[in-house]
Amino acid sequence: MATPTSVPLRSKEQREGQFLDFIRRVDPHADPTSILLFRQVHRADHLLTHAAEKQLEIAGLSWPKFMLLLVLQVNEAHGAGTGLQPSELSEVQGIPRNTVSELLASLEEEGLVSRELHGTDRRKFVIRLTPQGRKTLKSKLGTQFRQITKCFNALGVEERATLLDLLTRLTQSLSEMNN
């Protein structure tokens, strides 16, 4: 009986070189560094979200739900305390309105947010944290912030500031490109 021949594993450098060659063959005018940056940012986004969600899963929250609760809490603490409309949450979070609606329906079902008619425009709704929502968020914030801080321990203070500046500029440029 024949045994399959094993293909030797390629080193990271070999895989990277082959990928760069592939990019050049597909489009000689493409900037390989930009392609690699895109891949790294995408991978970092995935890994950061996974790390953030580890602790939240224990409380039955996803990262998008947690972020909506956090936006409502910050608005409550520093705003007029009047709540936010779903369209405002969509804009702040940069996610589609239908996604916000689904998340809010789930959070409302869990008793973490309330949906009330707008005071002056009865066609609109205002979303607010419930006491249970505040309690849930408060119990998770410290742990969540420490978990996120750990994600960036590989970078020094100045490197984190530089990365923040670069990503902010990139985000601004992409936002302008997509408008």
C-alpha positions as CSV (number, residue, x, y, z in Angstrom):
1,M,0.0,0.0,0.0
2,A,1.4,3.3,-1.0
3,T,1.8,6.1,1.5
4,P,1.1,9.6,0.4
5,T,4.2,11.7,0.1
6,S,4.3,14.6,2.5
7,V,4.9,18.1,1.2
8,P,7.5,19.8,3.4
9,L,6.0,22.8,5.3
10,R,7.1,26.1,3.9
11,S,8.6,28.7,6.2
12,K,6.8,31.9,6.9
13,E,9.3,33.7,4.8
14,Q,8.7,31.4,1.8
15,R,4.9,31.8,2.1
16,E,5.3,35.5,2.3
17,G,7.6,35.6,-0.7
18,Q,5.2,33.4,-2.7
19,F,2.3,35.7,-1.8
20,L,4.3,38.8,-2.8
21,D,5.1,37.1,-6.2
22,F,1.4,36.3,-6.6
23,I,0.5,39.9,-6.0
24,R,3.0,41.1,-8.6
25,R,1.8,38.6,-11.2
26,V,-1.9,39.6,-10.7
27,D,-1.2,43.4,-10.8
28,P,2.3,44.7,-11.3
29,H,1.1,48.2,-10.3
30,A,-0.4,47.1,-6.9
31,D,1.5,48.1,-3.8
32,P,2.4,44.8,-2.1
33,T,2.9,46.5,1.2
34,S,-0.7,47.9,1.1
35,I,-1.9,44.4,0.4
36,L,0.1,43.0,3.3
37,L,-1.2,45.8,5.6
38,F,-4.8,45.1,4.6
39,R,-4.3,41.4,5.5
40,Q,-2.6,42.2,8.8
41,V,-5.3,44.8,9.8
42,H,-8.0,42.3,8.9
43,R,-6.3,39.6,10.9
44,A,-5.7,41.9,13.9
45,D,-9.4,43.0,13.8
46,H,-10.5,39.3,13.9
47,L,-8.1,38.5,16.8
48,L,-8.9,41.6,18.8
49,T,-12.6,40.9,18.5
50,H,-12.1,37.3,19.5
51,A,-10.1,38.4,22.5
52,A,-12.7,41.0,23.5
53,E,-15.5,38.5,23.2
54,K,-13.9,35.8,25.4
55,Q,-14.9,37.6,28.6
56,L,-18.2,38.9,27.3
57,E,-19.5,35.4,26.3
58,I,-19.6,34.5,30.0
59,A,-22.2,37.3,30.5
60,G,-24.1,36.2,27.3
61,L,-23.0,39.3,25.4
62,S,-21.4,39.7,22.0
63,W,-19.0,42.5,21.2
64,P,-21.6,44.4,19.1
65,K,-24.1,44.3,22.0
66,F,-21.5,45.3,24.5
67,M,-20.6,48.3,22.3
68,L,-24.2,49.5,22.0
69,L,-24.6,49.3,25.8
70,L,-21.3,51.2,26.2
71,V,-22.4,53.9,23.8
72,L,-25.6,54.3,25.7
73,Q,-23.8,54.4,29.0
74,V,-21.3,57.1,27.8
75,N,-24.2,59.1,26.4
76,E,-26.1,58.8,29.7
77,A,-23.0,59.8,31.7
78,H,-22.0,62.7,29.5
79,G,-25.1,63.6,27.6
80,A,-28.5,64.9,28.4
81,G,-29.6,61.5,29.6
82,T,-32.3,61.5,27.0
83,G,-31.2,58.3,25.3
84,L,-30.3,57.7,21.7
85,Q,-32.3,56.9,18.6
86,P,-31.5,53.7,16.7
87,S,-30.3,55.8,13.8
88,E,-27.8,57.6,16.1
89,L,-26.6,54.3,17.4
90,S,-26.1,53.1,13.9
91,E,-24.1,56.1,12.9
92,V,-21.9,56.1,16.0
93,Q,-21.2,52.4,15.7
94,G,-20.8,52.5,11.9
95,I,-23.1,49.5,11.4
96,P,-26.3,49.2,9.3
97,R,-29.6,50.2,10.9
98,N,-31.1,46.8,10.4
99,T,-28.2,45.3,12.4
100,V,-28.8,47.8,15.2
101,S,-32.5,47.0,15.2
102,E,-31.7,43.2,15.6
103,L,-29.2,43.9,18.4
104,L,-31.6,46.3,20.2
105,A,-34.5,43.7,19.9
106,S,-32.2,41.1,21.5
107,L,-31.0,43.6,24.2
108,E,-34.6,44.6,24.9
109,E,-35.7,41.0,25.2
110,E,-32.9,40.5,27.7
111,G,-34.1,43.5,29.7
112,L,-30.9,45.5,29.2
113,V,-32.4,48.4,27.2
114,S,-35.8,50.0,26.9
115,R,-37.4,51.4,23.8
116,E,-39.7,54.4,24.3
117,L,-41.5,56.8,22.0
118,H,-39.6,60.0,21.4
119,G,-41.1,62.9,23.4
120,T,-41.8,65.3,20.5
121,D,-41.8,63.0,17.5
122,R,-44.1,60.1,18.1
123,R,-42.7,58.3,14.9
124,K,-39.3,57.9,16.5
125,F,-38.0,55.8,19.4
126,V,-35.4,56.5,22.1
127,I,-33.2,53.8,23.5
128,R,-32.1,53.9,27.1
129,L,-30.3,51.5,29.4
130,T,-32.4,49.8,32.0
131,P,-31.1,49.4,35.6
132,Q,-30.3,45.8,34.6
133,G,-28.4,47.0,31.6
134,R,-26.3,49.4,33.7
135,K,-25.6,46.7,36.3
136,T,-24.5,44.2,33.6
137,L,-22.3,46.8,31.9
138,K,-20.8,48.0,35.2
139,S,-19.9,44.4,36.1
140,K,-18.1,43.9,32.8
141,L,-16.3,47.2,32.1
142,G,-13.2,46.8,34.2
143,T,-12.6,43.2,33.1
144,Q,-13.2,44.2,29.5
145,F,-10.9,47.2,29.6
146,R,-8.1,45.1,31.2
147,Q,-8.6,42.5,28.5
148,I,-8.3,45.1,25.7
149,T,-5.3,46.6,27.4
150,K,-3.6,43.2,27.4
151,C,-4.1,43.0,23.7
152,F,-1.7,45.9,23.2
153,N,1.0,45.0,25.7
154,A,3.4,44.1,22.9
155,L,3.6,47.8,22.0
156,G,5.1,50.5,24.1
157,V,3.3,53.7,25.0
158,E,4.7,55.7,22.1
159,E,4.0,52.8,19.7
160,R,0.4,52.6,20.8
161,A,0.0,56.4,20.3
162,T,1.6,56.2,16.8
163,L,-0.6,53.2,15.9
164,L,-3.7,55.1,17.1
165,D,-2.7,58.1,15.0
166,L,-2.1,56.0,11.9
167,L,-5.3,54.0,12.2
168,T,-7.3,57.2,12.9
169,R,-5.9,58.8,9.7
170,L,-6.6,55.6,7.7
171,T,-10.1,55.4,9.1
172,Q,-10.7,59.1,8.2
173,S,-9.4,58.5,4.6
174,L,-11.5,55.4,4.2
175,S,-14.6,57.2,5.5
176,E,-14.0,60.0,3.0
177,M,-13.5,57.5,0.2
178,N,-16.7,55.7,1.0
179,N,-18.9,58.9,1.1
